[in-house]
Amino acid sequence: MEYEELKTYSLKKQGAVEDYPFGPETLVIKVSNKMFALISEGQEYSSVSLKCDPFLAEILREKYKAVTGGYHLNKRHWNTILLDDSIPDEEILEMVDQSYQLVFNSLKKADKQKILNS
Protein backbone atom coordinates (compact mmCIF):
# COMPACT_ATOMS: atom_id res chain seq x y z
CA MET A 1 0.00 0.00 0.00
CA GLU A 2 1.37 3.40 -0.99
CA TYR A 3 1.12 6.64 1.01
CA GLU A 4 -0.99 8.46 -1.62
CA GLU A 5 -3.38 5.53 -2.05
CA LEU A 6 -3.97 5.35 1.70
CA LYS A 7 -4.39 9.13 1.95
CA THR A 8 -6.94 9.20 -0.88
CA TYR A 9 -8.92 6.29 0.58
CA SER A 10 -9.00 7.80 4.08
CA LEU A 11 -10.07 11.23 2.86
CA LYS A 12 -13.04 9.71 1.01
CA LYS A 13 -14.64 8.89 4.35
CA GLN A 14 -17.65 11.06 5.04
CA GLY A 15 -16.62 14.18 6.96
CA ALA A 16 -12.88 13.38 6.77
CA VAL A 17 -10.44 16.30 6.69
CA GLU A 18 -6.66 16.49 6.64
CA ASP A 19 -4.57 18.37 9.16
CA TYR A 20 -0.91 18.68 10.16
CA PRO A 21 -1.04 19.50 13.91
CA PHE A 22 2.27 17.71 14.62
CA GLY A 23 4.23 19.28 11.76
CA PRO A 24 4.63 18.56 8.05
CA GLU A 25 5.89 14.98 8.53
CA THR A 26 2.61 13.49 9.77
CA LEU A 27 -0.72 13.78 7.98
CA VAL A 28 -3.57 13.53 10.47
CA ILE A 29 -6.99 12.64 9.12
CA LYS A 30 -9.90 13.60 11.35
CA VAL A 31 -13.64 13.35 11.48
CA SER A 32 -15.34 16.08 13.52
CA ASN A 33 -11.94 17.14 14.90
CA LYS A 34 -11.11 13.60 16.17
CA MET A 35 -8.18 11.68 14.71
CA PHE A 36 -8.76 8.34 13.04
CA ALA A 37 -5.58 8.04 10.93
CA LEU A 38 -2.04 9.39 11.20
CA ILE A 39 0.02 8.75 8.07
CA SER A 40 3.78 9.30 7.97
CA GLU A 41 6.12 8.99 5.01
CA GLY A 42 9.23 7.08 5.96
CA GLN A 43 12.60 6.83 4.27
CA GLU A 44 12.10 3.18 3.40
CA TYR A 45 8.43 2.58 4.28
CA SER A 46 5.51 4.79 5.21
CA SER A 47 3.37 3.98 8.24
CA VAL A 48 -0.15 4.60 9.45
CA SER A 49 -1.52 4.70 12.98
CA LEU A 50 -5.16 3.68 13.34
CA LYS A 51 -7.59 3.41 16.21
CA CYS A 52 -8.52 -0.20 16.93
CA ASP A 53 -10.63 -2.28 19.28
CA PRO A 54 -8.19 -3.38 22.03
CA PHE A 55 -8.94 -7.09 21.56
CA LEU A 56 -8.48 -6.90 17.79
CA ALA A 57 -5.36 -4.74 18.22
CA GLU A 58 -3.64 -7.59 20.08
CA ILE A 59 -4.68 -10.15 17.46
CA LEU A 60 -3.29 -8.00 14.64
CA ARG A 61 0.01 -7.49 16.50
CA GLU A 62 0.38 -11.23 16.93
CA LYS A 63 -0.55 -11.92 13.30
CA TYR A 64 1.71 -9.33 11.63
CA LYS A 65 5.23 -8.17 12.50
CA ALA A 66 4.40 -4.87 10.74
CA VAL A 67 1.73 -4.05 13.35
CA THR A 68 2.87 -2.60 16.69
CA GLY A 69 1.34 -0.56 19.49
CA GLY A 70 0.53 3.01 18.44
CA TYR A 71 3.63 5.19 18.19
CA HIS A 72 3.23 8.06 20.71
CA LEU A 73 -0.41 7.00 21.17
CA ASN A 74 -2.43 4.94 23.64
CA LYS A 75 -1.12 1.49 22.75
CA ARG A 76 -4.27 -0.18 24.03
CA HIS A 77 -6.45 1.60 21.45
CA TRP A 78 -4.05 2.40 18.60
CA ASN A 79 -1.88 0.36 16.24
CA THR A 80 0.91 1.59 14.00
CA ILE A 81 1.20 -0.34 10.75
CA LEU A 82 4.39 -0.32 8.69
CA LEU A 83 3.41 -0.19 5.02
CA ASP A 84 6.02 -2.74 3.91
CA ASP A 85 3.71 -4.85 1.69
CA SER A 86 3.59 -7.66 4.26
CA ILE A 87 -0.13 -7.03 4.90
CA PRO A 88 -2.68 -7.29 2.07
CA ASP A 89 -3.99 -3.89 0.96
CA GLU A 90 -7.58 -5.02 1.56
CA GLU A 91 -6.78 -5.73 5.20
CA ILE A 92 -5.17 -2.32 5.68
CA LEU A 93 -8.23 -0.64 4.14
CA GLU A 94 -10.43 -2.66 6.49
CA MET A 95 -8.35 -1.36 9.42
CA VAL A 96 -8.94 2.20 8.15
CA ASP A 97 -12.68 1.48 7.94
CA GLN A 98 -12.72 0.16 11.50
CA SER A 99 -10.75 3.12 12.82
CA TYR A 100 -13.09 5.59 11.14
CA GLN A 101 -16.16 3.75 12.44
CA LEU A 102 -14.84 3.63 16.03
CA VAL A 103 -14.20 7.38 15.99
CA PHE A 104 -17.47 8.19 14.20
CA ASN A 105 -19.43 6.09 16.70
CA SER A 106 -17.85 8.01 19.58
CA LEU A 107 -19.08 11.38 18.27
CA LYS A 108 -21.97 13.28 19.78
CA LYS A 109 -25.31 12.69 18.08
CA ALA A 110 -25.40 16.26 16.74
CA ASP A 111 -21.92 15.91 15.21
CA LYS A 112 -22.88 12.62 13.57
CA GLN A 113 -26.02 14.21 12.08
CA LYS A 114 -24.03 17.15 10.77
CA ILE A 115 -21.65 14.77 8.96
CA LEU A 116 -24.43 12.55 7.63
CA ASN A 117 -26.33 15.56 6.31
CA SER A 118 -23.33 17.10 4.55
N, C-alpha and C positions, 0 to 999 in steps of 0.2 A: 504494500500500500504506500502510495506516495503522499507527501505533505499536501500538495495542491488538491489531490483527489479527496483526501480526508477533510480538508478545509471546506471545499465545495459541498460535500455531502452534509457536513455538520451545519453549515449556514442555510441549508434548505429547510431545516426544521422550523416549524411555525413559531414566529416570534424571536428567532435566533439573531443575535447581533455580535459583531466582533469588537474586541477591545484589547488594549495593550497596557493594562494597569501595572504590570511588573517590568515594563521596558520593552524594547523592540524585538527581543529574542523570543518572547513567548506570546503567542496568539491565544487570547482567552475568548471562548465563545459562551455567551450567556443567554438565558431566557429570563425576562423580567428581572434583570440585574443580578441573577444568580448563575454562577459558573456551572457548566456541565461538561466542558472540554477545554483542556489546556494543551496546545500543540506547539512543540518546539522543534526547530530544525537543528539537527546535529551535524557534526563534521562527517561522520560515516553514516549514521542512521538518525532519522527523526524519531520523535516519541510523542505519545499523547497520554494525558492523564484524564481518567474518566471516573465519575462517581459509579459506585457498584454496591449491590446488596452485599453485606459483610460475609454471608455464607458463600455466595457465588464468588466473591473476591478471592477467598481462600482456595476454592476449587480451581479457579483460573491460574492462580500462582503455582499450584501443584502440577497443573497440566502443561504449562508453558514456561520455559526459562525466561522468555522475553517479557513476562508479566511479573511486576514486583509491587510492593506497597507504594502508595502515592508519594512521589518525590515532593518534599516540603508540604505535604497535605496529611490529613487524618488517614493513616494507613488502614484503619478499620473500614472506612467508607470509600476510599479512592485507590485505584490501581494506576500504575504507570506502565504503558506498553511500548516496548521498543519496536519500531517499525522495520524489522530486519527480514521480512518475508517468511518468518517461521510460523506465522499464524495466518490462516486463510483470510483473505480480504472480507469475505462474507461474515466471518466471526467478529472481526474488528468493527464492521458496520453495525452488527447486532449489539456490540458493547456500547457503541455510540447511541443507538436507539434506547437501550436500557438506561444509560446515564441521563439522557434527555428526559425520559419518562419519569425517572425518580425525582428529578428536579422539578419538572412540571407539576407532578402530583403534590409536591410540597408547597406549591404556591397558594396564596390566598385565593378564595373563590372569585373575587372581583378581578384579580390579576389574570386568572385563567380565562375568564369571560372576555376580558379585553383582548387577549391573544387570539382566542377562538373567533372573535368577531372581526379581527383585522384582515 
